[in-house]
Amino acid sequence: MTDDEVTLIDEAGVERRFKLHDAFDLDGVAYYLVEDASDPESVLLLRESGSGLETVDGDEFKRVMLALEQDRVE
């Protein structure tokens, strides 16, 4: 686990600061677990895509978080 801060630009072009909690690969996809620096209750799961980073939600979020909890990630 790391405690690095990163700045990301959202879809509206607004810079937001996040604390990087974990970075891992699952099924050949890179994922990042981040916490909003100004709102610790706001935790996001992001994945790398061809156009940058995308928020993960729904069934994919559940699948990835289960794999993380079961330590099935690289």
N, C-alpha and C positions, 0 to 999 in steps of 0.2 A: 504494500500500500504506500501511496505517496501523499504528500500534503502540498502539492504545487498549486499555485494560482495561475489561471489562464484567462485571457480576455477573448471572448467570442463576439461576433457580430451577428445579430439576429436578422430575420427576414426583412425587418423594417429599417435595417442599417444602424440600429442602436447597439453600442458596445455594452456588454454585460460581463461582469467578472464572476468566475466560478473557481471553486477549489476542486482539484482533480483528486478523487478518492481512489480510483482503480482504473486500469487500462488492461484489456485482455482480448484474446481472440476466441471466437466460437464459430465453428464451421467455415473458417476462412474469412470471417468478417471481423474487423476491429471495432470494439465497443469501448466506451468511456463512461464511467459513472462519476457525475459531477454534482456539486452542491452550489447553489446560488450564494455568492459571497455576502450579499446583503439580506438574504432570507434563508437561513439554515434549514428551514422546513421544506424548501423547494429543491428536490433532488431530481435530476434528469438522467436518463440513459440515452446516450448518443451513439450513433454508428457512422462509420466512414462510408461515404458513397462517392460516386464520380464527381459530384458537384460540391463536395465538402462534407459537413456533418449534418445528420438528420436526427430528429427526436424519434425515439422508439416508444411505441405505446401498444395497447391492445394485446392480442395473443402473442405477438413477438416479444413484447416486454415481459410477459409472464414466463415464456419459454426461456428467455435469456437469464432472468433473475433466478429461476429454478436451477438452471445449469450453474450459475455463480454460487448459489447456496450449497449445491452438491459438489462444488469444486471440480466441475467438469470443463473448465475453461483453461486456456493456455496463457 
